[in-house]
């Protein structure tokens, strides 16, 4: 059992298979998003592709909605933190 993108059950059915699903409650949804975040991070570590980065961002944005923040609000906060604390462009390692 794992959280999947919204169209996956349709894709499975189009391939002639049966997709047994249920809709998660809020607590299960949050837990499964956190699990999916771990899964996507591990996939990114292995594959190192832009597609995996996109998947990771998609899960993070869904988790943000669970915590009551829109994508716009998250981006505003991200930009505020960048202005106050900087980015990761200079590759600085604190020893």
Secondary structure, DSSP 8 states (H G I E B T S, - for coil): -----TTHHHHHHHTT---------HHHHHHHHHHHHHHHHHHHHHH--HHHHHHHHHHHHHHHHHTT--HHHHHHHHHHHHHHH--STT-----
